Amino acid sequence: MTAPTPASARAPAEAVAAALEDAAALGGFFTLAVGGPGQGWHPVTDAYARGFTDLAEAVADRYDTREARIGVSIAQLGHAARLWSPVLACTLLNGIVPDLAGLHRADDGPTLRLPAPTGWYADRIPHLTEALYELVVEQHLNALAAGLRVKISPRLLDGNTASALAGTAQVLLTARPALRGPLTELTTDLLATGRLTGTGHFTGPALTFRRRSCCLFYRTPTGTKCGDCSLAR
């Protein structure tokens, strides 16, 4: 993180690894592989520079659409979920914020990996909300957006980022109801930070969300409007 963080905030590798393992138990989007051979992986920053073209094209093929921005939108939404999920889970379940600086992506799909388990104790990070926003949005999703080869509304991408965050919160709430208070507070604060401001709002105690934009999935041949879509009634 670029914000000043004391050296004492660094957590030992075994604590980070344990937090990531706990998060992974919640499902695929919460899973960050750790360590292992580097073959079959590449720095996610390389994928950003290439505009996430491979995943966007794979999505477009899967949903039988020739509208390139749909593939980009859905690929970016999925990637946002794969970032928010382990970060939010580790923070709230174990008080650990994983360091995503060296993040890798699989050569043949969206799966993510950390070469080594590094991170910080959440309660030792000044301005935790801003730090999590920087970690996910500024360091990763803004870099992804900057490399895109397809013209797409920045606010659509911001809405995807918010939708992925809200979806993560809903899964966490279902799995760990006791987290309702801190989970609601942290997610609400994140939705009022930076580019996420004005992207949508929670509509109920189950953290149901209504966004102010649309991910475009409904424009695929078999697509429908998502539950949080601004176009849904």
TACOR-V302828 format. One record per residue. N is the residue number from 1. RES is the residue in one small letter. SS is DSSP state (H for helix, E for strand, C for the rest). PHI is phi in radians with two decimals (none if undefined). PSI is psi in radians with two decimals (NA if undefined). Layout:
n=N res=RES ss=SS phi=PHI psi=PSI
n=N res=RES ss=SS phi=PHI psi=PSI
//
This chain:
n=1 res=m ss=C phi=none psi=2.48
n=2 res=t ss=C phi=-1.41 psi=-0.44
n=3 res=a ss=C phi=-1.15 psi=2.54
n=4 res=p ss=C phi=-1.00 psi=2.15
n=5 res=t ss=C phi=-2.30 psi=2.17
n=6 res=p ss=C phi=-1.08 psi=2.59
n=7 res=a ss=H phi=-1.03 psi=-0.52
n=8 res=s ss=H phi=-1.19 psi=-0.20
n=9 res=a ss=H phi=-1.35 psi=-0.32
n=10 res=r ss=E phi=-1.10 psi=2.30
n=11 res=a ss=E phi=-1.69 psi=2.61
n=12 res=p ss=C phi=-1.17 psi=2.68
n=13 res=a ss=H phi=-0.98 psi=-0.69
n=14 res=e ss=H phi=-1.16 psi=-0.56
n=15 res=a ss=H phi=-1.23 psi=-0.69
n=16 res=v ss=H phi=-1.15 psi=-0.77
n=17 res=a ss=H phi=-1.07 psi=-0.71
n=18 res=a ss=H phi=-1.15 psi=-0.69
n=19 res=a ss=H phi=-1.13 psi=-0.75
n=20 res=l ss=H phi=-1.13 psi=-0.62
n=21 res=e ss=H phi=-1.17 psi=-0.73
n=22 res=d ss=H phi=-1.09 psi=-0.73
n=23 res=a ss=H phi=-1.11 psi=-0.73
n=24 res=a ss=H phi=-1.06 psi=-0.48
n=25 res=a ss=C phi=-1.13 psi=-0.27
n=26 res=l ss=C phi=-1.46 psi=-0.19
n=27 res=g ss=C phi=2.38 psi=3.10
n=28 res=g ss=H phi=-1.05 psi=-0.73
n=29 res=f ss=H phi=-1.20 psi=-0.33
n=30 res=f ss=H phi=-1.58 psi=-0.01
n=31 res=t ss=C phi=-1.63 psi=2.18
n=32 res=l ss=C phi=-2.08 psi=1.98
n=33 res=a ss=E phi=-1.10 psi=2.61
n=34 res=v ss=E phi=-2.26 psi=2.26
n=35 res=g ss=C phi=1.21 psi=-2.79
n=36 res=g ss=C phi=1.53 psi=3.08
n=37 res=p ss=C phi=-1.05 psi=2.56
n=38 res=g ss=C phi=-1.42 psi=-0.22
n=39 res=q ss=C phi=-1.12 psi=2.34
n=40 res=g ss=C phi=1.62 psi=0.04
n=41 res=w ss=E phi=-2.25 psi=2.74
n=42 res=h ss=E phi=-2.53 psi=2.70
n=43 res=p ss=E phi=-0.99 psi=2.33
n=44 res=v ss=H phi=-1.10 psi=-0.42
n=45 res=t ss=H phi=-1.11 psi=-0.54
n=46 res=d ss=H phi=-1.14 psi=-0.71
n=47 res=a ss=H phi=-1.13 psi=-0.66
n=48 res=y ss=H phi=-1.08 psi=-0.80
n=49 res=a ss=H phi=-1.09 psi=-0.53
n=50 res=r ss=C phi=-1.52 psi=0.09
n=51 res=g ss=C phi=1.33 psi=0.32
n=52 res=f ss=C phi=0.94 psi=0.53
n=53 res=t ss=H phi=-1.04 psi=-0.72
n=54 res=d ss=H phi=-1.11 psi=-0.78
n=55 res=l ss=H phi=-1.22 psi=-0.67
n=56 res=a ss=H phi=-1.10 psi=-0.73
n=57 res=e ss=H phi=-1.19 psi=-0.65
n=58 res=a ss=H phi=-1.13 psi=-0.69
n=59 res=v ss=H phi=-1.14 psi=-0.79
n=60 res=a ss=H phi=-1.05 psi=-0.71
n=61 res=d ss=H phi=-1.14 psi=-0.74
n=62 res=r ss=H phi=-1.07 psi=-0.67
n=63 res=y ss=C phi=-1.77 psi=0.18
n=64 res=d ss=C phi=0.97 psi=0.89
n=65 res=t ss=C phi=-2.22 psi=2.55
n=66 res=r ss=C phi=-1.78 psi=0.07
n=67 res=e ss=C phi=-1.49 psi=1.79
n=68 res=a ss=H phi=-1.03 psi=-0.61
n=69 res=r ss=H phi=-1.19 psi=-0.40
n=70 res=i ss=H phi=-1.17 psi=-0.80
n=71 res=g ss=H phi=-1.05 psi=-0.75
n=72 res=v ss=H phi=-1.10 psi=-0.82
n=73 res=s ss=H phi=-1.06 psi=-0.85
n=74 res=i ss=H phi=-1.22 psi=-0.63
n=75 res=a ss=H phi=-1.12 psi=-0.73
n=76 res=q ss=H phi=-1.17 psi=-0.68
n=77 res=l ss=H phi=-1.09 psi=-0.78
n=78 res=g ss=H phi=-1.12 psi=-0.70
n=79 res=h ss=H phi=-1.15 psi=-0.70
n=80 res=a ss=H phi=-1.03 psi=-0.71
n=81 res=a ss=H phi=-1.14 psi=-0.65
n=82 res=r ss=H phi=-1.26 psi=-0.31
n=83 res=l ss=H phi=-1.54 psi=-0.89
n=84 res=w ss=H phi=-1.09 psi=-0.69
n=85 res=s ss=H phi=-1.05 psi=-0.99
n=86 res=p ss=H phi=-1.19 psi=-0.58
n=87 res=v ss=H phi=-1.14 psi=-0.86
n=88 res=l ss=H phi=-1.17 psi=-0.73
n=89 res=a ss=H phi=-1.13 psi=-0.83
n=90 res=c ss=H phi=-1.08 psi=-0.71
n=91 res=t ss=H phi=-1.09 psi=-0.81
n=92 res=l ss=H phi=-1.51 psi=-0.55
n=93 res=l ss=H phi=-1.43 psi=-0.65
n=94 res=n ss=H phi=-2.21 psi=-0.02
n=95 res=g ss=C phi=1.17 psi=0.51
n=96 res=i ss=E phi=-2.14 psi=2.33
n=97 res=v ss=E phi=-1.86 psi=1.97
n=98 res=p ss=E phi=-1.24 psi=2.52
n=99 res=d ss=C phi=-1.50 psi=2.07
n=100 res=l ss=C phi=-1.77 psi=0.24
n=101 res=a ss=C phi=-1.10 psi=-0.62
n=102 res=g ss=C phi=-1.78 psi=0.45
n=103 res=l ss=E phi=-1.03 psi=2.42
n=104 res=h ss=E phi=-2.01 psi=2.73
n=105 res=r ss=E phi=-2.14 psi=2.54
n=106 res=a ss=E phi=-1.10 psi=2.52
n=107 res=d ss=C phi=-1.11 psi=-0.52
n=108 res=d ss=C phi=-1.97 psi=0.34
n=109 res=g ss=C phi=3.08 psi=-2.97
n=110 res=p ss=C phi=-1.54 psi=-0.05
n=111 res=t ss=C phi=-1.07 psi=2.51
n=112 res=l ss=E phi=-2.00 psi=2.72
n=113 res=r ss=E phi=-2.57 psi=2.52
n=114 res=l ss=E phi=-1.89 psi=2.19
n=115 res=p ss=C phi=-1.02 psi=-0.56
n=116 res=a ss=C phi=-2.59 psi=2.59
n=117 res=p ss=C phi=-1.44 psi=1.81
n=118 res=t ss=C phi=-2.24 psi=2.69
n=119 res=g ss=E phi=3.07 psi=-2.90
n=120 res=w ss=E phi=-2.31 psi=2.74
n=121 res=y ss=E phi=-1.32 psi=2.19
n=122 res=a ss=H phi=-1.07 psi=-0.67
n=123 res=d ss=H phi=-1.33 psi=-0.04
n=124 res=r ss=H phi=-1.88 psi=0.08
n=125 res=i ss=C phi=-1.67 psi=2.08
n=126 res=p ss=C phi=-1.13 psi=2.41
n=127 res=h ss=C phi=0.99 psi=1.12
n=128 res=l ss=H phi=-1.01 psi=-0.76
n=129 res=t ss=H phi=-1.00 psi=-0.85
n=130 res=e ss=H phi=-1.11 psi=-0.62
n=131 res=a ss=H phi=-1.16 psi=-0.74
n=132 res=l ss=H phi=-1.17 psi=-0.68
n=133 res=y ss=H phi=-1.07 psi=-0.79
n=134 res=e ss=H phi=-1.08 psi=-0.76
n=135 res=l ss=H phi=-1.04 psi=-0.81
n=136 res=v ss=H phi=-1.58 psi=-0.89
n=137 res=v ss=H phi=-1.41 psi=-0.95
n=138 res=e ss=H phi=-1.25 psi=-0.75
n=139 res=q ss=H phi=-1.39 psi=-0.47
n=140 res=h ss=H phi=-2.09 psi=-1.06
n=141 res=l ss=H phi=-1.23 psi=-0.57
n=142 res=n ss=H phi=-1.18 psi=-0.64
n=143 res=a ss=H phi=-1.16 psi=-0.70
n=144 res=l ss=H phi=-1.05 psi=-0.84
n=145 res=a ss=H phi=-1.06 psi=-0.67
n=146 res=a ss=H phi=-1.14 psi=-0.48
n=147 res=g ss=H phi=-1.61 psi=-0.07
n=148 res=l ss=C phi=-1.08 psi=2.45
n=149 res=r ss=C phi=-1.69 psi=-0.07
n=150 res=v ss=C phi=-1.98 psi=2.37
n=151 res=k ss=C phi=-1.28 psi=2.17
n=152 res=i ss=C phi=-2.62 psi=2.54
n=153 res=s ss=C phi=-1.08 psi=2.22
n=154 res=p ss=H phi=-1.02 psi=-0.61
n=155 res=r ss=H phi=-1.26 psi=-0.48
n=156 res=l ss=H phi=-1.11 psi=-0.80
n=157 res=l ss=H phi=-1.12 psi=-0.68
n=158 res=d ss=H phi=-1.09 psi=-0.70
n=159 res=g ss=H phi=-1.12 psi=-0.67
n=160 res=n ss=H phi=-1.06 psi=-0.76
n=161 res=t ss=H phi=-1.05 psi=-0.75
n=162 res=a ss=H phi=-1.18 psi=-0.72
n=163 res=s ss=H phi=-1.09 psi=-0.72
n=164 res=a ss=H phi=-1.11 psi=-0.70
n=165 res=l ss=H phi=-1.10 psi=-0.82
n=166 res=a ss=H phi=-1.12 psi=-0.71
n=167 res=g ss=H phi=-1.09 psi=-0.71
n=168 res=t ss=H phi=-1.04 psi=-0.78
n=169 res=a ss=H phi=-1.09 psi=-0.68
n=170 res=q ss=H phi=-1.13 psi=-0.74
n=171 res=v ss=H phi=-1.13 psi=-0.75
n=172 res=l ss=H phi=-1.11 psi=-0.71
n=173 res=l ss=H phi=-1.12 psi=-0.72
n=174 res=t ss=H phi=-1.13 psi=-0.72
n=175 res=a ss=H phi=-1.33 psi=-0.59
n=176 res=r ss=C phi=-2.35 psi=1.34
n=177 res=p ss=H phi=-0.99 psi=-0.49
n=178 res=a ss=H phi=-1.15 psi=-0.27
n=179 res=l ss=H phi=-1.46 psi=0.02
n=180 res=r ss=H phi=-0.84 psi=-0.87
n=181 res=g ss=H phi=-1.06 psi=-1.09
n=182 res=p ss=H phi=-1.14 psi=-0.58
n=183 res=l ss=H phi=-1.14 psi=-0.81
n=184 res=t ss=H phi=-1.11 psi=-0.74
n=185 res=e ss=H phi=-1.11 psi=-0.85
n=186 res=l ss=H phi=-1.15 psi=-0.76
n=187 res=t ss=H phi=-1.16 psi=-0.70
n=188 res=t ss=H phi=-1.09 psi=-0.73
n=189 res=d ss=H phi=-1.12 psi=-0.73
n=190 res=l ss=H phi=-1.11 psi=-0.66
n=191 res=l ss=C phi=-1.23 psi=-0.17
n=192 res=a ss=C phi=-1.89 psi=0.32
n=193 res=t ss=C phi=-2.00 psi=2.34
n=194 res=g ss=H phi=0.90 psi=-2.29
n=195 res=r ss=H phi=-1.22 psi=-0.24
n=196 res=l ss=H phi=-1.42 psi=-0.23
n=197 res=t ss=C phi=-1.07 psi=2.23
n=198 res=g ss=C phi=1.40 psi=0.15
n=199 res=t ss=C phi=-1.44 psi=-0.30
n=200 res=g ss=E phi=2.87 psi=-3.05
n=201 res=h ss=E phi=-2.69 psi=2.72
n=202 res=f ss=E phi=-1.30 psi=2.51
n=203 res=t ss=C phi=-2.04 psi=-0.01
n=204 res=g ss=C phi=-2.94 psi=2.99
n=205 res=p ss=C phi=-1.16 psi=-0.33
n=206 res=a ss=C phi=-1.46 psi=0.19
n=207 res=l ss=C phi=1.09 psi=0.53
n=208 res=t ss=C phi=-1.08 psi=2.56
n=209 res=f ss=E phi=-2.26 psi=2.52
n=210 res=r ss=E phi=-2.18 psi=2.02
n=211 res=r ss=E phi=-1.56 psi=2.89
n=212 res=r ss=C phi=-1.81 psi=0.26
n=213 res=s ss=C phi=-2.50 psi=-3.02
n=214 res=c ss=C phi=-2.39 psi=2.43
n=215 res=c ss=C phi=-1.40 psi=-0.12
n=216 res=l ss=C phi=1.44 psi=0.04
n=217 res=f ss=H phi=-1.00 psi=-0.58
n=218 res=y ss=H phi=-1.09 psi=-0.29
n=219 res=r ss=H phi=-1.47 psi=-0.10
n=220 res=t ss=C phi=-1.32 psi=2.79
n=221 res=p ss=C phi=-0.98 psi=-0.58
n=222 res=t ss=C phi=-1.99 psi=0.22
n=223 res=g ss=C phi=-1.37 psi=2.78
n=224 res=t ss=C phi=-2.29 psi=2.99
n=225 res=k ss=C phi=-1.36 psi=2.33
n=226 res=c ss=C phi=-1.21 psi=2.82
n=227 res=g ss=C phi=-1.09 psi=-0.49
n=228 res=d ss=C phi=-1.75 psi=0.12
n=229 res=c ss=C phi=-1.18 psi=2.50
n=230 res=s ss=C phi=-1.16 psi=-0.34
n=231 res=l ss=C phi=-1.55 psi=-0.20
n=232 res=a ss=C phi=-1.41 psi=2.54
n=233 res=r ss=C phi=-1.79 psi=NA
//
